Amino acid sequence: MLTWNDMIDLFPAGHLVTGVHPPDKLNRVKLLIRLVDAMEPHGEWAIRTSIDPHGENIVQVLFERKEDAERLGEAVQARQSGTYPRWASQRVFGFDKPVARKIAAVLG
């Protein structure tokens, strides 16, 4: 796993998977790190969090390889999202409590 800034420097047009959720106390970053690690991606990746203008929390995972982004997208049932010139591909998913609990259950 790289830092977000290193990832952007090395792979400025990576493959983005974004989870959106309301504020709560679940640590979704640790959960996604565990999930991605368990998937053993073939390329580099990075993760970051932010808050959108509407107050929703955002967790973003950026991958070097499309195949790795597709695997995470399938695991969290992400859908293709709008096209932005910066990213080679984009997916988004609702990262609500039931989804977080399912991921935690799979990881044990």
C-alpha positions as CSV (number, residue, x, y, z in Angstrom):
1,M,0.0,0.0,0.0
2,L,1.3,3.4,-1.0
3,T,0.4,6.8,0.4
4,W,-2.3,8.6,-1.6
5,N,0.2,11.3,-2.8
6,D,2.7,8.7,-3.9
7,M,0.0,6.8,-5.7
8,I,-1.1,9.9,-7.6
9,D,2.5,10.7,-8.5
10,L,3.1,7.2,-9.8
11,F,-0.3,6.4,-11.3
12,P,-2.1,9.7,-12.0
13,A,-4.9,8.0,-14.0
14,G,-5.6,5.0,-11.7
15,H,-8.8,3.0,-11.1
16,L,-11.0,4.4,-8.3
17,V,-13.5,2.6,-6.0
18,T,-15.4,4.9,-3.7
19,G,-17.5,4.0,-0.7
20,V,-20.0,6.6,0.6
21,H,-21.6,6.5,4.1
22,P,-23.2,8.7,6.8
23,P,-21.0,9.6,9.8
24,D,-20.8,7.0,12.4
25,K,-18.2,5.2,14.6
26,L,-17.4,2.2,12.3
27,N,-13.8,2.2,11.1
28,R,-14.3,1.6,7.5
29,V,-10.7,2.4,6.5
30,K,-9.3,-0.5,8.6
31,L,-12.0,-2.8,7.2
32,L,-11.2,-1.9,3.6
33,I,-7.5,-2.2,4.2
34,R,-8.1,-5.7,5.5
35,L,-10.3,-6.6,2.6
36,V,-7.9,-5.3,0.0
37,D,-4.9,-7.0,1.7
38,A,-6.9,-10.3,1.7
39,M,-7.5,-9.9,-2.0
40,E,-3.8,-9.8,-2.6
41,P,-3.8,-7.1,-5.4
42,H,-1.3,-7.5,-8.2
43,G,-0.6,-3.8,-8.4
44,E,-0.1,-0.8,-6.1
45,W,-2.9,0.8,-4.3
46,A,-3.7,3.5,-1.8
47,I,-6.6,4.6,0.4
48,R,-7.9,7.9,1.7
49,T,-11.0,9.4,3.4
50,S,-12.8,12.7,3.1
51,I,-16.1,14.3,3.6
52,D,-18.2,15.5,0.7
53,P,-20.0,18.9,0.6
54,H,-23.2,17.2,1.8
55,G,-21.6,15.8,5.0
56,E,-21.3,12.2,3.7
57,N,-18.1,10.4,4.5
58,I,-16.1,9.0,1.6
59,V,-13.5,6.2,1.6
60,Q,-11.6,5.9,-1.7
61,V,-9.3,3.2,-2.8
62,L,-7.2,3.9,-5.9
63,F,-5.6,1.0,-7.8
64,E,-2.8,0.8,-10.4
65,R,-4.5,-2.1,-12.1
66,K,-8.1,-2.2,-13.4
67,E,-8.4,-5.9,-12.5
68,D,-7.8,-5.1,-8.8
69,A,-10.4,-2.3,-8.8
70,E,-12.9,-4.7,-10.5
71,R,-12.3,-7.4,-7.9
72,L,-12.9,-4.9,-5.0
73,G,-15.9,-3.5,-6.9
74,E,-17.5,-6.9,-7.3
75,A,-16.8,-7.7,-3.6
76,V,-18.7,-4.6,-2.4
77,Q,-21.3,-4.6,-5.2
78,A,-20.0,-1.2,-6.6
79,R,-21.5,0.2,-9.7
80,Q,-19.8,2.2,-12.5
81,S,-20.0,5.9,-11.8
82,G,-19.7,9.0,-13.9
83,T,-16.7,9.6,-16.1
84,Y,-14.1,12.1,-14.9
85,P,-11.0,12.8,-16.9
86,R,-8.7,12.1,-14.0
87,W,-9.5,8.4,-13.5
88,A,-9.2,5.5,-15.9
89,S,-12.3,3.9,-14.3
90,Q,-14.6,4.7,-11.4
91,R,-16.9,2.7,-9.2
92,V,-19.0,3.7,-6.2
93,F,-20.9,1.8,-3.5
94,G,-23.0,2.5,-0.5
95,F,-20.8,1.6,2.5
96,D,-23.6,1.5,5.0
97,K,-23.5,-0.6,8.3
98,P,-24.9,-3.8,6.7
99,V,-22.2,-3.7,4.0
100,A,-19.5,-3.1,6.6
101,R,-20.9,-6.0,8.8
102,K,-20.9,-8.4,5.8
103,I,-17.2,-7.5,5.0
104,A,-16.3,-8.0,8.7
105,A,-18.1,-11.3,8.8
106,V,-16.3,-12.6,5.6
107,L,-12.9,-11.5,7.0
108,G,-13.6,-13.1,10.4
